[in-house]
Amino acid sequence: MIASKLSRALVAPSKVANLLDWRKAVGSVMSLDITAKSIGIAVSVHPEHARESIPLRPISLGDGRRPDGSSDATRNPITGEIIHELEAEVRRHRVCAFVVNWPLHEGRSGEQCGKVLAVLDSVIDQSNSVVTRKRPFTLWTDSTRASYDSAPPDEWGRSVNFARAPEFHRGMKYSSKDVVERESSATSSAVAVKVLDEWVKNYWEIDPRMGKATSPKTKRGDFPFTAHDIDRCNNETAYLQAALL
């Protein structure tokens, strides 16, 4: 399989931490929380210089409708205006890499993860100055959600994950048998801040009094998601979109 532009720009979370260490005098990392309606954005300079990530104004996405108002599942929500806005923020904050929220549900990917890859793929296709091999991205998942996947199977290969009832969230919907918690654009950048702060705490020792990093952690865990996984997921998404035409 030939690697896509998207998969070639994917790196491990520790690689992004190394890039920020190398560019800590002038660079920053940008976090993206991609939902059906918006892209939440937050930025963070090296944790030695600041204690908190900064939320930016979220970018609204298209509603996936044709000009006549009918629904179009294949319509690209990434417009030239959105690309220009992302490019401007990348330049303004001297972004060296991205940490992208990977919204697993109970340890499994679903519709929201497909949306994340579709938006990133569209951004890469339309711009060579946002996500690139020199300005890569990594995927980061909420550790509380990923913990569902940590339960080992029993002697018959069964997992307790399949016996758990899904947690109820107000405003949730059911799509393709996956439970999706809907995020509003008003909270999207707050989610991006949370993702970025969690990523920082995973890779640097933080002084509890000062709130700033004292040193990199010697043992850094990485998210086990490969470029091959991205290409496979994208191929499945493309097949489903073609079936809707």
CYANA upper distance limits for C-alpha pairs under 8 A (distance plus 0.5 A):
  3 ALA  CA      7 SER  CA      6.59
  3 ALA  CA      8 ARG  CA      6.90
  3 ALA  CA    227 ALA  CA      8.12
  3 ALA  CA    228 HIS  CA      8.21
  3 ALA  CA    231 ASP  CA      7.55
  4 SER  CA      8 ARG  CA      6.72
  4 SER  CA    231 ASP  CA      7.21
  5 LYS  CA      9 ALA  CA      6.93
  5 LYS  CA    121 ASP  CA      8.26
  5 LYS  CA    124 ILE  CA      7.64
  6 LEU  CA     10 LEU  CA      7.20
  6 LEU  CA    120 LEU  CA      7.74
  6 LEU  CA    121 ASP  CA      6.30
  6 LEU  CA    124 ILE  CA      7.41
  6 LEU  CA    230 ILE  CA      8.22
  6 LEU  CA    231 ASP  CA      8.49
  7 SER  CA    227 ALA  CA      5.09
  7 SER  CA    228 HIS  CA      7.75
  7 SER  CA    230 ILE  CA      6.56
  7 SER  CA    231 ASP  CA      7.00
  8 ARG  CA    133 ARG  CA      6.91
  8 ARG  CA    227 ALA  CA      7.44
  9 ALA  CA    131 VAL  CA      7.52
  9 ALA  CA    132 THR  CA      6.05
  9 ALA  CA    133 ARG  CA      4.99
  9 ALA  CA    134 LYS  CA      8.27
  9 ALA  CA    135 ARG  CA      8.07
  9 ALA  CA    136 PRO  CA      5.32
  9 ALA  CA    137 PHE  CA      6.74
 10 LEU  CA    133 ARG  CA      8.28
 10 LEU  CA    136 PRO  CA      6.39
 10 LEU  CA    137 PHE  CA      5.76
 10 LEU  CA    138 THR  CA      6.13
 10 LEU  CA    226 THR  CA      8.38
 10 LEU  CA    227 ALA  CA      6.94
 11 VAL  CA     15 LYS  CA      6.73
 11 VAL  CA     16 VAL  CA      7.79
 11 VAL  CA    136 PRO  CA      7.00
 11 VAL  CA    137 PHE  CA      6.67
 11 VAL  CA    138 THR  CA      5.84
 12 ALA  CA     16 VAL  CA      7.45
 12 ALA  CA    138 THR  CA      6.31
 12 ALA  CA    139 LEU  CA      8.31
 12 ALA  CA    222 ASP  CA      6.75
 12 ALA  CA    223 PHE  CA      7.37
 13 PRO  CA     17 ALA  CA      7.03
 13 PRO  CA     99 VAL  CA      8.15
 13 PRO  CA    138 THR  CA      5.97
 13 PRO  CA    139 LEU  CA      7.62
 13 PRO  CA    140 TRP  CA      7.85
 13 PRO  CA    222 ASP  CA      6.32
 13 PRO  CA    223 PHE  CA      7.34
 14 SER  CA     18 ASN  CA      6.73
 14 SER  CA    203 TYR  CA      7.87
 14 SER  CA    220 ARG  CA      7.17
 14 SER  CA    221 GLY  CA      8.02
 14 SER  CA    222 ASP  CA      6.94
 15 LYS  CA     19 LEU  CA      6.73
 16 VAL  CA     20 LEU  CA      6.77
 16 VAL  CA     97 ALA  CA      6.68
 16 VAL  CA     98 PHE  CA      8.03
 16 VAL  CA     99 VAL  CA      8.36
 16 VAL  CA    136 PRO  CA      8.21
 16 VAL  CA    137 PHE  CA      7.98
 16 VAL  CA    138 THR  CA      7.66
 17 ALA  CA     21 ASP  CA      6.71
 17 ALA  CA    203 TYR  CA      7.37
 18 ASN  CA     22 TRP  CA      6.72
 19 LEU  CA     23 ARG  CA      6.63
 19 LEU  CA     96 CYS  CA      7.52
 19 LEU  CA     97 ALA  CA      7.98
 20 LEU  CA     24 LYS  CA      5.84
 20 LEU  CA     27 GLY  CA      7.08
 20 LEU  CA     28 SER  CA      7.08
 20 LEU  CA     29 VAL  CA      7.48
 20 LEU  CA     45 VAL  CA      8.43
 20 LEU  CA     46 HIS  CA      6.83
 20 LEU  CA     96 CYS  CA      7.56
 20 LEU  CA     97 ALA  CA      8.39
 21 ASP  CA     46 HIS  CA      7.54
 23 ARG  CA     27 GLY  CA      5.42
 23 ARG  CA     28 SER  CA      8.12
 23 ARG  CA     96 CYS  CA      8.07
 24 LYS  CA     28 SER  CA      7.77
 24 LYS  CA     45 VAL  CA      7.51
 24 LYS  CA     46 HIS  CA      5.67
 25 ALA  CA     46 HIS  CA      8.30
 26 VAL  CA     94 ARG  CA      7.57
 27 GLY  CA     45 VAL  CA      6.88
 27 GLY  CA     46 HIS  CA      8.03
 27 GLY  CA     93 HIS  CA      7.82
 27 GLY  CA     94 ARG  CA      5.73
 27 GLY  CA     95 VAL  CA      6.28
 27 GLY  CA     96 CYS  CA      6.45
 28 SER  CA     43 VAL  CA      7.11
 28 SER  CA     44 SER  CA      5.97
 28 SER  CA     45 VAL  CA      4.76
 28 SER  CA     46 HIS  CA      7.00
 28 SER  CA     93 HIS  CA      6.93
 28 SER  CA     94 ARG  CA      6.51
 28 SER  CA     95 VAL  CA      5.30
 28 SER  CA     96 CYS  CA      6.48
 28 SER  CA     97 ALA  CA      8.02
 29 VAL  CA     43 VAL  CA      6.14
 29 VAL  CA     44 SER  CA      5.93
 29 VAL  CA     45 VAL  CA      6.93
 29 VAL  CA     95 VAL  CA      5.86
 29 VAL  CA     96 CYS  CA      6.45
 29 VAL  CA     97 ALA  CA      5.76
 29 VAL  CA     98 PHE  CA      6.13
 29 VAL  CA     99 VAL  CA      7.64
 30 MET  CA     41 ILE  CA      7.43
 30 MET  CA     42 ALA  CA      6.19
 30 MET  CA     43 VAL  CA      4.86
 30 MET  CA     44 SER  CA      7.05
 30 MET  CA     90 VAL  CA      8.48
 30 MET  CA     95 VAL  CA      6.78
 30 MET  CA     97 ALA  CA      7.02
 30 MET  CA     98 PHE  CA      5.34
 30 MET  CA     99 VAL  CA      6.72
 30 MET  CA    196 LEU  CA      8.41
 31 SER  CA     40 GLY  CA      8.41
 31 SER  CA     41 ILE  CA      6.13
 31 SER  CA     42 ALA  CA      5.58
 31 SER  CA     43 VAL  CA      6.56
 31 SER  CA     98 PHE  CA      6.09
 31 SER  CA     99 VAL  CA      5.14
 31 SER  CA    100 VAL  CA      6.09
 31 SER  CA    101 ASN  CA      7.90
 31 SER  CA    192 ALA  CA      5.98
 31 SER  CA    193 VAL  CA      7.65
 31 SER  CA    195 VAL  CA      7.65
 31 SER  CA    196 LEU  CA      6.35
 32 LEU  CA     39 ILE  CA      6.84
 32 LEU  CA     40 GLY  CA      6.06
 32 LEU  CA     41 ILE  CA      5.44
 32 LEU  CA     42 ALA  CA      7.34
 32 LEU  CA     98 PHE  CA      7.70
 32 LEU  CA     99 VAL  CA      6.94
 32 LEU  CA    100 VAL  CA      5.33
 32 LEU  CA    101 ASN  CA      6.70
 32 LEU  CA    189 SER  CA      8.43
 32 LEU  CA    192 ALA  CA      6.18
 33 ASP  CA     39 ILE  CA      5.99
 33 ASP  CA     40 GLY  CA      5.20
 33 ASP  CA     41 ILE  CA      7.01
 33 ASP  CA    100 VAL  CA      6.74
 33 ASP  CA    101 ASN  CA      5.67
 33 ASP  CA    188 SER  CA      6.74
 33 ASP  CA    189 SER  CA      7.43
 33 ASP  CA    191 VAL  CA      7.05
 33 ASP  CA    192 ALA  CA      5.65
 34 ILE  CA     38 SER  CA      6.67
 34 ILE  CA     39 ILE  CA      5.03
 34 ILE  CA     40 GLY  CA      6.83
 34 ILE  CA    100 VAL  CA      8.40
 34 ILE  CA    101 ASN  CA      7.68
 34 ILE  CA    115 LYS  CA      8.00
 34 ILE  CA    116 VAL  CA      6.16
 34 ILE  CA    119 VAL  CA      8.20
 34 ILE  CA    188 SER  CA      8.34
 35 THR  CA     39 ILE  CA      6.76
 35 THR  CA    112 GLN  CA      7.43
 35 THR  CA    115 LYS  CA      7.69
 35 THR  CA    116 VAL  CA      7.76
 35 THR  CA    182 ARG  CA      8.49
 35 THR  CA    183 GLU  CA      7.30
 35 THR  CA    188 SER  CA      8.23
 36 ALA  CA     61 LEU  CA      7.85
 36 ALA  CA    112 GLN  CA      8.19
 36 ALA  CA    115 LYS  CA      7.60
 37 LYS  CA     60 SER  CA      6.49
 37 LYS  CA     61 LEU  CA      5.61
 37 LYS  CA     62 GLY  CA      7.45
 37 LYS  CA     63 ASP  CA      7.33
 37 LYS  CA    184 SER  CA      7.80
 37 LYS  CA    185 SER  CA      7.03
 38 SER  CA     58 PRO  CA      6.92
 38 SER  CA     59 ILE  CA      5.91
 38 SER  CA     60 SER  CA      4.79
 38 SER  CA     61 LEU  CA      5.42
 38 SER  CA    184 SER  CA      8.32
 38 SER  CA    185 SER  CA      5.98
 38 SER  CA    188 SER  CA      7.60
 39 ILE  CA     58 PRO  CA      6.01
 39 ILE  CA     59 ILE  CA      5.56
 39 ILE  CA     60 SER  CA      6.97
 39 ILE  CA     61 LEU  CA      7.70
 39 ILE  CA    185 SER  CA      8.11
 39 ILE  CA    188 SER  CA      7.27
 39 ILE  CA    189 SER  CA      8.09
 40 GLY  CA     56 LEU  CA      8.01
 40 GLY  CA     57 ARG  CA      7.76
 40 GLY  CA     58 PRO  CA      4.97
 40 GLY  CA     59 ILE  CA      7.07
 40 GLY  CA    185 SER  CA      7.66
 40 GLY  CA    187 THR  CA      8.31
 40 GLY  CA    188 SER  CA      4.88
 40 GLY  CA    189 SER  CA      4.39
 40 GLY  CA    190 ALA  CA      7.91
 40 GLY  CA    191 VAL  CA      7.70
 40 GLY  CA    192 ALA  CA      6.29
 41 ILE  CA     55 PRO  CA      6.60
 41 ILE  CA     56 LEU  CA      5.83
 41 ILE  CA     57 ARG  CA      7.29
 41 ILE  CA     58 PRO  CA      6.31
 41 ILE  CA     59 ILE  CA      8.43
 41 ILE  CA    188 SER  CA      8.03
 41 ILE  CA    189 SER  CA      5.48
 41 ILE  CA    192 ALA  CA      6.16
 41 ILE  CA    193 VAL  CA      8.09
 42 ALA  CA     53 SER  CA      6.94
 42 ALA  CA     54 ILE  CA      5.83
 42 ALA  CA     55 PRO  CA      4.74
 42 ALA  CA     56 LEU  CA      5.92
 42 ALA  CA    189 SER  CA      6.67
 42 ALA  CA    190 ALA  CA      8.44
 42 ALA  CA    192 ALA  CA      6.00
 42 ALA  CA    193 VAL  CA      5.89
 42 ALA  CA    196 LEU  CA      7.91
 43 VAL  CA     53 SER  CA      6.17
 43 VAL  CA     54 ILE  CA      5.80
 43 VAL  CA     55 PRO  CA      7.13
 43 VAL  CA     56 LEU  CA      8.06
 43 VAL  CA     93 HIS  CA      8.13
 43 VAL  CA    193 VAL  CA      8.18
 43 VAL  CA    196 LEU  CA      8.26
 44 SER  CA     50 ALA  CA      8.27
 44 SER  CA     52 GLU  CA      7.66
 44 SER  CA     53 SER  CA      5.18
 44 SER  CA     54 ILE  CA      6.80
 44 SER  CA    196 LEU  CA      8.01
 45 VAL  CA     49 HIS  CA      7.28
 45 VAL  CA     50 ALA  CA      7.17
 45 VAL  CA     53 SER  CA      8.22
 46 HIS  CA     50 ALA  CA      7.35
 47 PRO  CA     51 ARG  CA      6.57
 47 PRO  CA     52 GLU  CA      8.45
 47 PRO  CA    200 VAL  CA      7.79
 47 PRO  CA    204 TRP  CA      8.25
 47 PRO  CA    212 LYS  CA      6.15
 47 PRO  CA    213 ALA  CA      5.63
 48 GLU  CA    212 LYS  CA      5.94
 48 GLU  CA    213 ALA  CA      5.27
 48 GLU  CA    214 THR  CA      7.22
 49 HIS  CA    212 LYS  CA      7.52
 50 ALA  CA    212 LYS  CA      6.69
 51 ARG  CA    210 MET  CA      8.21
 51 ARG  CA    211 GLY  CA      5.55
 51 ARG  CA    212 LYS  CA      5.38
 51 ARG  CA    213 ALA  CA      8.30
 52 GLU  CA    197 ASP  CA      7.83
 53 SER  CA    193 VAL  CA      6.34
 53 SER  CA    196 LEU  CA      7.44
 53 SER  CA    197 ASP  CA      7.07
 54 ILE  CA    193 VAL  CA      7.34
 55 PRO  CA    189 SER  CA      6.07
 55 PRO  CA    190 ALA  CA      7.04
 55 PRO  CA    192 ALA  CA      7.88
 55 PRO  CA    193 VAL  CA      6.56
 56 LEU  CA    189 SER  CA      6.97
 57 ARG  CA    189 SER  CA      7.49
 58 PRO  CA    185 SER  CA      7.04
 58 PRO  CA    186 ALA  CA      8.10
 58 PRO  CA    188 SER  CA      7.16
 58 PRO  CA    189 SER  CA      6.34
 59 ILE  CA     82 ILE  CA      7.66
 60 SER  CA    185 SER  CA      7.63
 61 LEU  CA     77 PRO  CA      6.11
 61 LEU  CA     78 ILE  CA      7.28
 61 LEU  CA     82 ILE  CA      8.49
 62 GLY  CA     76 ASN  CA      8.44
 62 GLY  CA     77 PRO  CA      5.12
 62 GLY  CA     78 ILE  CA      7.81
 63 ASP  CA     77 PRO  CA      7.65
 64 GLY  CA     71 SER  CA      6.72
 64 GLY  CA     72 ASP  CA      6.02
 64 GLY  CA     73 ALA  CA      6.69
 64 GLY  CA     74 THR  CA      8.09
 64 GLY  CA     75 ARG  CA      6.00
 64 GLY  CA     76 ASN  CA      7.71
 64 GLY  CA     77 PRO  CA      6.84
 65 ARG  CA     69 GLY  CA      6.07
 65 ARG  CA     70 SER  CA      5.99
 65 ARG  CA     71 SER  CA      4.98
 65 ARG  CA     72 ASP  CA      5.62
 65 ARG  CA     73 ALA  CA      8.33
 65 ARG  CA     75 ARG  CA      7.54
 66 ARG  CA     70 SER  CA      5.96
 66 ARG  CA     71 SER  CA      6.76
 66 ARG  CA     72 ASP  CA      6.58
 66 ARG  CA     75 ARG  CA      8.11
 73 ALA  CA    241 GLN  CA      7.83
 73 ALA  CA    244 LEU  CA      8.00
 74 THR  CA    241 GLN  CA      6.44
 74 THR  CA    244 LEU  CA      8.13
 74 THR  CA    245 LEU  CA      8.32
 76 ASN  CA    122 SER  CA      8.23
 77 PRO  CA    119 VAL  CA      8.33
 78 ILE  CA     82 ILE  CA      6.60
 78 ILE  CA     83 ILE  CA      7.61
 78 ILE  CA    119 VAL  CA      7.49
 78 ILE  CA    122 SER  CA      7.17
 78 ILE  CA    123 VAL  CA      7.55
 79 THR  CA     83 ILE  CA      6.98
 80 GLY  CA     84 HIS  CA      6.71
 80 GLY  CA    126 GLN  CA      8.47
 81 GLU  CA     85 GLU  CA      6.75
 82 ILE  CA     86 LEU  CA      6.75
 83 ILE  CA     87 GLU  CA      6.62
 83 ILE  CA    123 VAL  CA      7.31
 83 ILE  CA    126 GLN  CA      7.92
 83 ILE  CA    127 SER  CA      7.53
 84 HIS  CA     88 ALA  CA      6.63
 85 GLU  CA     89 GLU  CA      6.88
 86 LEU  CA     90 VAL  CA      6.68
 86 LEU  CA    130 VAL  CA      7.49
 87 GLU  CA     91 ARG  CA      6.78
 87 GLU  CA    129 SER  CA      7.07
 87 GLU  CA    130 VAL  CA      6.32
 88 ALA  CA     92 ARG  CA      6.55
 89 GLU  CA     93 HIS  CA      6.59
 90 VAL  CA     94 ARG  CA      6.24
 90 VAL  CA     95 VAL  CA      5.63
 90 VAL  CA    130 VAL  CA      7.25
 91 ARG  CA     95 VAL  CA      7.32
 95 VAL  CA    135 ARG  CA      8.20
 96 CYS  CA    134 LYS  CA      8.40
 96 CYS  CA    135 ARG  CA      5.79
 96 CYS  CA    136 PRO  CA      8.13
 97 ALA  CA    131 VAL  CA      8.24
 97 ALA  CA    135 ARG  CA      5.36
 97 ALA  CA    136 PRO  CA      5.60
 97 ALA  CA    137 PHE  CA      6.11
 98 PHE  CA    131 VAL  CA      8.25
 98 PHE  CA    135 ARG  CA      8.03
 98 PHE  CA    136 PRO  CA      6.85
 98 PHE  CA    137 PHE  CA      4.88
 98 PHE  CA    138 THR  CA      6.76
 99 VAL  CA    137 PHE  CA      6.28
 99 VAL  CA    138 THR  CA      5.62
 99 VAL  CA    139 LEU  CA      6.48
 99 VAL  CA    140 TRP  CA      6.92
 99 VAL  CA    195 VAL  CA      8.38
 99 VAL  CA    196 LEU  CA      7.37
100 VAL  CA    137 PHE  CA      7.32
100 VAL  CA    138 THR  CA      6.51
100 VAL  CA    139 LEU  CA      5.40
100 VAL  CA    140 TRP  CA      6.40
101 ASN  CA    139 LEU  CA      6.51
101 ASN  CA    140 TRP  CA      5.67
101 ASN  CA    141 THR  CA      6.43
101 ASN  CA    142 ASP  CA      8.42
101 ASN  CA    192 ALA  CA      7.65
101 ASN  CA    195 VAL  CA      6.96
102 TRP  CA    113 CYS  CA      6.74
102 TRP  CA    116 VAL  CA      7.99
102 TRP  CA    139 LEU  CA      6.06
102 TRP  CA    140 TRP  CA      5.84
102 TRP  CA    141 THR  CA      5.33
102 TRP  CA    142 ASP  CA      8.24
103 PRO  CA    109 SER  CA      7.65
103 PRO  CA    112 GLN  CA      6.92
103 PRO  CA    113 CYS  CA      6.46
103 PRO  CA    141 THR  CA      6.66
103 PRO  CA    142 ASP  CA      7.92
104 LEU  CA    108 ARG  CA      5.71
104 LEU  CA    109 SER  CA      5.35
104 LEU  CA    110 GLY  CA      7.64
104 LEU  CA    113 CYS  CA      7.57
104 LEU  CA    141 THR  CA      7.15
104 LEU  CA    142 ASP  CA      8.30
104 LEU  CA    145 ARG  CA      7.10
104 LEU  CA    146 ALA  CA      7.33
105 HIS  CA    109 SER  CA      6.82
105 HIS  CA    110 GLY  CA      7.93
105 HIS  CA    145 ARG  CA      6.75
105 HIS  CA    146 ALA  CA      8.21
105 HIS  CA    179 VAL  CA      7.96
105 HIS  CA    180 VAL  CA      8.20
106 GLU  CA    145 ARG  CA      5.95
106 GLU  CA    146 ALA  CA      6.89
106 GLU  CA    147 SER  CA      8.13
106 GLU  CA    148 TYR  CA      5.62
106 GLU  CA    149 ASP  CA      7.24
106 GLU  CA    161 ASN  CA      8.15
106 GLU  CA    166 PRO  CA      8.48
107 GLY  CA    145 ARG  CA      6.69
107 GLY  CA    146 ALA  CA      5.25
107 GLY  CA    147 SER  CA      7.41
107 GLY  CA    148 TYR  CA      5.85
107 GLY  CA    149 ASP  CA      5.16
108 ARG  CA    149 ASP  CA      8.27
109 SER  CA    113 CYS  CA      6.23
109 SER  CA    114 GLY  CA      8.46
110 GLY  CA    114 GLY  CA      7.01
110 GLY  CA    178 ASP  CA      6.94
111 GLU  CA    115 LYS  CA      6.84
111 GLU  CA    175 SER  CA      8.01
111 GLU  CA    176 SER  CA      8.19
111 GLU  CA    178 ASP  CA      7.90
111 GLU  CA    180 VAL  CA      8.44
112 GLN  CA    116 VAL  CA      6.88
112 GLN  CA    180 VAL  CA      7.95
113 CYS  CA    117 LEU  CA      6.99
114 GLY  CA    118 ALA  CA      6.65
114 GLY  CA    233 CYS  CA      7.64
114 GLY  CA    234 ASN  CA      7.95
114 GLY  CA    237 THR  CA      7.33
115 LYS  CA    119 VAL  CA      6.69
116 VAL  CA    120 LEU  CA      6.75
117 LEU  CA    121 ASP  CA      6.43
117 LEU  CA    230 ILE  CA      8.08
117 LEU  CA    234 ASN  CA      7.50
118 ALA  CA    122 SER  CA      6.71
118 ALA  CA    234 ASN  CA      7.88
119 VAL  CA    123 VAL  CA      6.72
120 LEU  CA    124 ILE  CA      6.74
120 LEU  CA    131 VAL  CA      8.47
121 ASP  CA    125 ASP  CA      6.71
122 SER  CA    126 GLN  CA      6.75
123 VAL  CA    127 SER  CA      6.52
123 VAL  CA    130 VAL  CA      7.97
123 VAL  CA    131 VAL  CA      7.91
124 ILE  CA    128 ASN  CA      6.94
124 ILE  CA    130 VAL  CA      7.66
124 ILE  CA    131 VAL  CA      6.47
124 ILE  CA    132 THR  CA      7.66
127 SER  CA    131 VAL  CA      8.39
128 ASN  CA    132 THR  CA      6.95
130 VAL  CA    135 ARG  CA      7.69
131 VAL  CA    135 ARG  CA      6.06
131 VAL  CA    136 PRO  CA      6.25
131 VAL  CA    137 PHE  CA      7.30
132 THR  CA    136 PRO  CA      5.91
139 LEU  CA    223 PHE  CA      7.82
139 LEU  CA    225 PHE  CA      8.26
140 TRP  CA    195 VAL  CA      7.72
140 TRP  CA    199 TRP  CA      7.87
140 TRP  CA    223 PHE  CA      7.34
141 THR  CA    145 ARG  CA      7.96
141 THR  CA    146 ALA  CA      7.19
141 THR  CA    195 VAL  CA      8.17
141 THR  CA    223 PHE  CA      8.37
142 ASP  CA    146 ALA  CA      6.72
142 ASP  CA    195 VAL  CA      7.55
143 SER  CA    147 SER  CA      6.46
144 THR  CA    148 TYR  CA      8.08
146 ALA  CA    150 SER  CA      7.91
147 SER  CA    151 ALA  CA      8.31
148 TYR  CA    161 ASN  CA      7.06
149 ASP  CA    161 ASN  CA      7.63
151 ALA  CA    159 SER  CA      7.45
151 ALA  CA    160 VAL  CA      7.50
151 ALA  CA    161 ASN  CA      7.76
152 PRO  CA    159 SER  CA      7.10
153 PRO  CA    157 GLY  CA      5.49
153 PRO  CA    158 ARG  CA      5.45
153 PRO  CA    159 SER  CA      4.98
153 PRO  CA    160 VAL  CA      7.78
154 ASP  CA    158 ARG  CA      5.90
154 ASP  CA    159 SER  CA      7.06
159 SER  CA    163 ALA  CA      8.24
160 VAL  CA    164 ARG  CA      7.21
166 PRO  CA    179 VAL  CA      7.96
168 PHE  CA    172 MET  CA      7.90
169 HIS  CA    181 GLU  CA      6.95
171 GLY  CA    181 GLU  CA      7.48
171 GLY  CA    182 ARG  CA      6.97
172 MET  CA    179 VAL  CA      7.34
172 MET  CA    180 VAL  CA      6.20
172 MET  CA    181 GLU  CA      5.32
172 MET  CA    182 ARG  CA      6.45
173 LYS  CA    179 VAL  CA      6.65
173 LYS  CA    180 VAL  CA      6.22
173 LYS  CA    181 GLU  CA      7.51
173 LYS  CA    182 ARG  CA      8.12
174 TYR  CA    178 ASP  CA      6.29
174 TYR  CA    179 VAL  CA      5.52
174 TYR  CA    180 VAL  CA      6.93
175 SER  CA    179 VAL  CA      7.13
175 SER  CA    180 VAL  CA      7.76
183 GLU  CA    187 THR  CA      7.25
183 GLU  CA    188 SER  CA      6.99
184 SER  CA    188 SER  CA      6.76
185 SER  CA    189 SER  CA      8.11
187 THR  CA    191 VAL  CA      6.92
188 SER  CA    192 ALA  CA      6.95
189 SER  CA    193 VAL  CA      6.75
190 ALA  CA    194 LYS  CA      6.87
191 VAL  CA    195 VAL  CA      6.71
192 ALA  CA    196 LEU  CA      6.69
193 VAL  CA    197 ASP  CA      6.56
194 LYS  CA    198 GLU  CA      6.65
195 VAL  CA    199 TRP  CA      6.72
196 LEU  CA    200 VAL  CA      6.71
197 ASP  CA    201 LYS  CA      6.78
198 GLU  CA    202 ASN  CA      6.81
199 TRP  CA    203 TYR  CA      7.20
200 VAL  CA    204 TRP  CA      6.55
201 LYS  CA    205 GLU  CA      7.26
201 LYS  CA    206 ILE  CA      7.28
202 ASN  CA    217 LYS  CA      8.14
202 ASN  CA    220 ARG  CA      7.40
202 ASN  CA    221 GLY  CA      8.00
203 TYR  CA    216 PRO  CA      6.41
203 TYR  CA    217 LYS  CA      5.85
203 TYR  CA    220 ARG  CA      6.37
204 TRP  CA    213 ALA  CA      6.36
204 TRP  CA    214 THR  CA      7.78
204 TRP  CA    215 SER  CA      6.27
204 TRP  CA    216 PRO  CA      4.67
204 TRP  CA    217 LYS  CA      5.43
205 GLU  CA    213 ALA  CA      5.92
205 GLU  CA    214 THR  CA      6.15
205 GLU  CA    215 SER  CA      5.93
205 GLU  CA    216 PRO  CA      6.39
205 GLU  CA    217 LYS  CA      6.25
206 ILE  CA    211 GLY  CA      6.51
206 ILE  CA    212 LYS  CA      5.85
206 ILE  CA    213 ALA  CA      4.77
206 ILE  CA    214 THR  CA      6.41
206 ILE  CA    215 SER  CA      8.22
207 ASP  CA    211 GLY  CA      5.73
207 ASP  CA    212 LYS  CA      6.04
207 ASP  CA    213 ALA  CA      6.50
207 ASP  CA    214 THR  CA      6.72
208 PRO  CA    212 LYS  CA      8.26
225 PHE  CA    229 ASP  CA      6.97
225 PHE  CA    230 ILE  CA      8.44
226 THR  CA    230 ILE  CA      7.24
227 ALA  CA    231 ASP  CA      6.94
228 HIS  CA    232 ARG  CA      6.65
229 ASP  CA    233 CYS  CA      6.61
230 ILE  CA    234 ASN  CA      6.56
231 ASP  CA    235 ASN  CA      6.59
232 ARG  CA    236 GLU  CA      6.85
233 CYS  CA    237 THR  CA      6.75
234 ASN  CA    238 ALA  CA      6.62
235 ASN  CA    239 TYR  CA      6.74
236 GLU  CA    240 LEU  CA      6.89
237 THR  CA    241 GLN  CA      6.74
238 ALA  CA    242 ALA  CA      6.66
239 TYR  CA    243 ALA  CA      6.81
240 LEU  CA    244 LEU  CA      7.07
241 GLN  CA    245 LEU  CA      7.31
